[in-house]
Amino acid sequence: MIPLLHDYLHRSINEIRNWQNKWFTFSDDESLNVDPEKLESTFQEFISRLQGSYPFFHPSYIGQMLKPPHPIAMLAYFTAMQTNPNNHALDGGPSTSEMEKEAVAEIARMFGYNEYLGHLTSSGTIANLEALWIARELHPEKSIAFSEQEHYTHRRMCDVIRTKHVEIPADTSGVLDVGALRERLYSEDIGTVVVTLGTTALGAVEPLHEIMKLRSEFNFRIHVDAAYGGFFNLLAHEENPIIDALPFSCLSQCDSIVIDPHKHGLQPYGCGCILFRDPSVGRFYKHDSPYTYFTSKELHLGEISLECSRAGASAAALWFTLKCIPLKADEGLGAILRQCRLAALEWCDLIRTSSEMYLVVEPMVDIVAFFPRASEMRASTISHLSEKLFDRAMNDPLSPKYLSTLRLKTSILRARYPEIVEDSETTTVLRCVLMKPEHRRYIKKFHHELEEMIQELKKNVNL
Ligand SMILES: *Cc1c(COP(=O)(O)O)cnc(C)c1O
């Protein structure tokens, strides 16, 4: 991939220069000059400071939802950035606005949306804000409900738009408890329910199909936060899917969907996406435009977006990526996600028979959570061992592994392992995000190395 980037980056610079040479040549104003020595020393300092980062690119990094963009996305982003298009307006980014519409159409098609209103945003948070804002505009008096496991930004954004929210407890698998939602629908005036496909903590997929059934009884809107899990939809439509297909099968009937191409869509940061099933919600963005305007070919993205300036380069990168790595199940992005999902399933098989580890929940996408197994199953002991293992793995001199820790209610663990003594309300476990296809090749190795580390840690603390 790197030689590819090398060759194409040169071509990218040359091609854009050729295009610029269509206008009369001029020399840069002297005020723009940079002292070459300053440039060189700053470059050196810059490179050395960047190296203070964790190796997100490497299979041994399984800590957070972080990985580099695909090289073709970097190439397209850099190439477009040289012309610095702004997708706020058609004349700010004439070519990249077209690319945005085409890329968003691909995503809408993946979800089974025929008519829709949608655009890219700078993040999943902003995309969710737009969805909640429209929810409030449609039902100003009603509240917005979500589970306590939902991304923390939903709570914050309800404050921003000054809308009441109702928090629904999560069940023992970490997803919105449908029974509890039903009760709250009786007692509260809920206008919109937020359902997450792929929670940030455990990658849990909430039972959208069951929540849909409640909708016919109580008549509320559904907003799906699929920022993390949305692209797993590609794996849901085959004969024997390797994920639970039911929640994904209802996506086309939901009122709005958020998906983050900068999470599982191989994009650099700055690329979220919001889709509404009813294009007429465009009227809230621009009050004096007729409905037809919002589906016309001349759609002005700046008039259906909460943000003003948006990087056209972001749209270019996504467009380019989807051309080369299409939204298909057996090839393109589906083939990449399949490796991630299989890595999670294969690791779980190993954990299930391990004498050193316990699985927290069955993984629903590609996030695996486990905790070290001790003879004495006290919540505080588990937390202590988890934290030790986290440090030990990251500081291994030969083969460091970067995991993350996650604090869960001890009751979630006790549902599966009643022998755990609840001497603390929360328990720290280890969380591993297997979002790079290469993980699959190394899972066995990591598993055995982590098992050895746990044995060694237990010896040191006499457990
Ligand atoms: C990451 C994430 C968000 C927030 O998106 P950003 O792009 O980080 O702003 C919201 N919801 C879920 C489920 C996420 O995983």
The ligand as a Gaussian input file, in Angstrom:
#p B3LYP/6-31G(d) Opt

LIG

0 1
 C      -18.282000       7.261000      18.159000
 C      -19.699000       7.257000      18.461000
 C      -20.432000       8.448000      18.544000
 C      -19.795000       9.803000      18.434000
 O      -19.286000       9.990000      17.159000
 P      -18.028000      10.945000      16.894000
 O      -17.795000      10.764000      15.449000
 O      -16.915000      10.438000      17.762000
 O      -18.416000      12.324000      17.266000
 C      -21.797000       8.357000      18.780000
 N      -22.391000       7.166000      18.952000
 C      -21.711000       6.005000      18.885000
 C      -22.448000       4.714000      19.072000
 C      -20.336000       6.002000      18.650000
 O      -19.662000       4.847000      18.608000

